[in-house]
């Protein structure tokens, strides 16, 4: 392998400068084309991976949205006045026979205590 490279270098030294420039330009073009191809492949692979991840996340979002909607429906059913009334009756609560109200004042309680009517 080493002999092959040394032989190639000797031949290259014997060629004209113009031929060496053409060979160098051709080699540089091949290297540039190879580099761009590798970058394109890396970019397209990353794009495909991101598309798959996005699809998975969209499916998860749809699942979570359905779960949230189901929970809101259950909350609505549980907190409906009829359901709450039935649960209260089952727990032993009954409507009050007599309702009393306690009066409150917006004034300071210490002032209310010292004032005589």
Order of alpha helices (4+ residues) and beta strands (2+ residues): alpha-alpha-alpha-alpha
